[in-house]
Amino acid sequence: MRLAIFRITLLVLLVWAGKVNAQGSKVEVLHMQGEVFKMPSNTLLELGEEIQETQKLRFATPSAKVMIVNDEGVRAVLTPQQGKEGDSEFVQIVKELMPDKVNISLSSRAADAVSEVRSFTDFFGEGTFMVLGDTLQMQLAPDVYPEEQHKVYVFRYEIDGKPVQKILPLQNNQLTLVRQVLFPSGKTYPAEVYYTNRVTKYSIKYASANLLFVSPGKLQKELEMLRGYYEKEGKEMTAKELKNEFLLFVYQAYGQTDWKVMEDWLTKSFDLQG
């Protein structure tokens, strides 16, 4: 796979934001997934690093991405894009994350942040599912997923074409998914969750699960950086407004997650009561 090189065109971002900066100030790396390298030095880009708007970036994998923020708190995300055939260098147009549209999606998901899982598909979503920490606990709705003596939940994925299957622990109708148990090597793989009857051998797929485990320390550092920009701008926020901004960031940066767990963690970690 050919690795593409991209140039940050911050001017586009600032025009869309309605704030053109003729001086071309630096931007800061607010969030990263995967390995991204600065070119031509080929050095690894780091969280919190300041880079010029003309900095070229090389994304090591198609799933890698970078979120940048300017000195006015305007955020944008950079991802690998397919360039024209024959190009030796691709110039990426920065995509601004549209807050209004994202807020609509986030509101609908947050409204579904209930204590019990009623649908595996709705819970995990269609893309990456972000797990805060190394353990995910799912309290299953007993009227939808009742406990049965011969019923087990199987977590299945493949490594080099060879299937790996793990039976998920179930206690008091709560499933527990532990990173070290599911992925002993440390590398995660796209997986599927199945219901299986041990007696009849009947099995059915409940959902796909592409888990992304994120350490609370990493997320807290990113959110502290984001709060710092708001404070630098002198933007006053209530606890509820700041929590919503944090939830929006999580959705923009990571996608689907357990919103109830996330909101509870934000409230406790940042003292966001109300």
VEXVOKOL-785220 format. One record per residue (C-alpha): residue in three letters; x, z, y. Coordinates in steps of 0.1 Angstrom, whole numbers, padded with zeros to 4 digits, always signed. Layout:
<recs>
ALAXZY ...
</recs>
This chain:
<recs>
MET+0000+0000+0000 ARG+0014-0010+0033 LEU+0016+0018+0058 ALA+0002+0009+0092 ILE+0016+0020+0126 PHE-0007+0029+0154 ARG-0003+0035+0191 ILE-0024+0061+0209 THR-0042+0044+0237 LEU-0054+0074+0256 LEU-0065+0054+0285 VAL-0096+0043+0265 LEU-0104+0079+0257 LEU-0102+0089+0294 VAL-0123+0060+0306 TRP-0150+0068+0281 ALA-0148+0104+0292 GLY-0152+0093+0328 LYS-0118+0108+0337 VAL-0091+0082+0342 ASN-0056+0097+0345 ALA-0033+0073+0361 GLN-0002+0094+0354 GLY-0007+0092+0316 SER-0003+0129+0308 LYS+0006+0141+0274 VAL-0019+0150+0247 GLU-0016+0179+0222 VAL-0023+0178+0184 LEU-0053+0200+0178 HIS-0059+0192+0142 MET-0043+0173+0113 GLN-0051+0163+0078 GLY-0025+0147+0055 GLU+0010+0136+0067 VAL+0014+0117+0099 PHE+0048+0106+0112 LYS+0061+0099+0147 MET+0078+0065+0150 PRO+0105+0052+0152 SER+0121+0086+0144 ASN+0099+0090+0113 THR+0096+0127+0119 LEU+0066+0147+0108 LEU+0039+0153+0134 GLU+0031+0190+0137 LEU+0000+0210+0148 GLY+0002+0220+0184 GLU+0029+0194+0193 GLU+0027+0175+0225 ILE+0031+0138+0224 GLN+0030+0109+0249 GLU+0001+0086+0250 THR+0024+0058+0240 GLN+0036+0076+0209 LYS+0034+0054+0177 LEU+0021+0072+0146 ARG+0024+0063+0109 PHE-0003+0076+0086 ALA+0010+0083+0051 THR-0024+0080+0034 PRO-0058+0064+0042 SER-0074+0098+0044 ALA-0049+0112+0070 LYS-0062+0119+0105 VAL-0052+0135+0137 MET-0073+0151+0164 ILE-0058+0151+0199 VAL-0069+0168+0231 ASN-0059+0162+0267 ASP-0054+0187+0294 GLU-0091+0186+0303 GLY-0102+0195+0269 VAL-0114+0160+0259 ARG-0110+0155+0222 ALA-0105+0123+0202 VAL-0097+0115+0166 LEU-0072+0090+0152 THR-0075+0076+0117 PRO-0058+0047+0098 GLN-0076+0014+0105 GLN-0072-0019+0088 GLY-0052-0043+0110 LYS-0052-0080+0111 GLU-0033-0098+0084 GLY+0002-0105+0094 ASP+0004-0079+0121 SER+0036-0058+0119 GLU+0022-0032+0143 PHE-0014-0023+0148 VAL-0027-0008+0181 GLN-0055+0016+0174 ILE-0083+0021+0199 VAL-0090+0058+0202 LYS-0124+0068+0190 GLU-0139+0095+0211 LEU-0161+0119+0191 MET-0195+0117+0208 PRO-0206+0153+0213 ASP-0243+0146+0217 LYS-0246+0126+0185 VAL-0225+0151+0166 ASN-0246+0180+0179 ILE-0277+0164+0165 SER-0261+0161+0130 LEU-0247+0196+0132 SER-0280+0211+0143 SER-0298+0196+0113 ARG-0271+0209+0089 ALA-0270+0243+0105 ALA-0307+0246+0102 ASP-0302+0242+0064 ALA-0276+0270+0063 VAL-0296+0292+0040 SER-0284+0318+0016 GLU-0294+0300-0015 VAL-0284+0266-0028 ARG-0315+0245-0037 SER-0297+0211-0041 PHE-0261+0205-0052 THR-0261+0171-0035 ASP-0273+0184-0002 PHE-0249+0213-0003 PHE-0217+0193-0010 GLY-0228+0163+0011 GLU-0215+0128+0007 GLY-0179+0132+0020 THR-0153+0159+0020 PHE-0165+0195+0016 MET-0144+0221+0034 VAL-0139+0254+0017 LEU-0127+0282+0039 GLY-0100+0300+0019 ASP-0094+0296-0018 THR-0128+0306-0032 LEU-0163+0291-0029 GLN-0193+0311-0039 MET-0226+0294-0044 GLN-0258+0315-0047 LEU-0282+0293-0066 ALA-0319+0295-0060 PRO-0334+0309-0092 ASP-0366+0289-0090 VAL-0346+0257-0090 TYR-0316+0267-0111 PRO-0327+0295-0134 GLU-0302+0312-0156 GLU-0304+0301-0192 GLN-0285+0313-0223 HIS-0271+0280-0233 LYS-0267+0265-0198 VAL-0233+0260-0183 TYR-0220+0243-0152 VAL-0190+0221-0157 PHE-0165+0210-0130 ARG-0150+0177-0140 TYR-0123+0154-0126 GLU-0096+0130-0139 ILE-0058+0130-0136 ASP-0042+0096-0144 GLY-0074+0086-0163 LYS-0075+0118-0184 PRO-0105+0141-0180 VAL-0101+0177-0169 GLN-0131+0200-0174 LYS-0136+0236-0162 ILE-0166+0258-0170 LEU-0176+0275-0137 PRO-0182+0313-0139 LEU-0219+0322-0134 GLN-0230+0358-0127 ASN-0263+0368-0112 ASN-0270+0331-0106 GLN-0239+0328-0084 LEU-0213+0302-0092 THR-0177+0309-0083 LEU-0152+0281-0077 VAL-0115+0292-0074 ARG-0089+0268-0063 GLN-0061+0281-0085 VAL-0084+0279-0116 LEU-0098+0245-0109 PHE-0066+0229-0098 PRO-0036+0248-0113 SER-0011+0222-0101 GLY-0022+0228-0065 LYS-0032+0192-0060 THR-0070+0186-0056 TYR-0089+0157-0070 PRO-0124+0143-0063 ALA-0147+0160-0088 GLU-0182+0161-0102 VAL-0204+0191-0111 TYR-0225+0188-0143 TYR-0252+0208-0160 THR-0246+0210-0198 ASN-0266+0225-0226 ARG-0242+0238-0252 VAL-0268+0236-0280 THR-0284+0202-0274 LYS-0253+0188-0257 TYR-0275+0174-0230 SER-0256+0168-0198 ILE-0265+0156-0163 LYS-0245+0151-0132 TYR-0257+0173-0103 ALA-0233+0162-0075 SER-0199+0149-0065 ALA-0176+0175-0050 ASN-0146+0164-0030 LEU-0132+0199-0020 LEU-0108+0205+0008 PHE-0094+0240+0009 VAL-0085+0252+0043 SER-0067+0285+0050 PRO-0085+0308+0075 GLY-0052+0312+0094 LYS-0049+0274+0100 LEU-0085+0271+0112 GLN-0081+0302+0134 LYS-0050+0287+0150 GLU-0068+0255+0158 LEU-0098+0273+0173 GLU-0075+0295+0194 MET-0059+0264+0208 LEU-0093+0250+0216 ARG-0105+0282+0233 GLY-0072+0281+0253 TYR-0082+0248+0268 TYR-0116+0261+0279 GLU-0099+0291+0295 LYS-0074+0270+0313 GLU-0103+0249+0327 GLY-0120+0281+0338 LYS-0150+0272+0318 GLU-0171+0303+0311 MET-0191+0304+0279 THR-0214+0329+0263 ALA-0206+0340+0227 LYS-0233+0317+0214 GLU-0220+0286+0234 LEU-0184+0292+0222 LYS-0196+0296+0186 ASN-0215+0263+0188 GLU-0183+0246+0202 PHE-0164+0260+0172 LEU-0190+0248+0148 LEU-0189+0214+0164 PHE-0151+0213+0160 VAL-0153+0222+0123 TYR-0179+0194+0118 GLN-0158+0169+0137 ALA-0125+0179+0120 TYR-0136+0187+0085 GLY-0172+0176+0079 GLN-0196+0194+0056 THR-0191+0231+0047 ASP-0211+0262+0039 TRP-0224+0267+0074 LYS-0237+0303+0068 VAL-0202+0314+0056 MET-0186+0296+0085 GLU-0208+0311+0111 ASP-0204+0346+0097 TRP-0166+0341+0097 LEU-0166+0329+0133 THR-0187+0359+0144 LYS-0163+0383+0128 SER-0130+0366+0135 PHE-0137+0359+0172 ASP-0161+0388+0179 LEU-0189+0363+0188 GLN-0219+0385+0187 GLY-0252+0371+0199 
</recs>
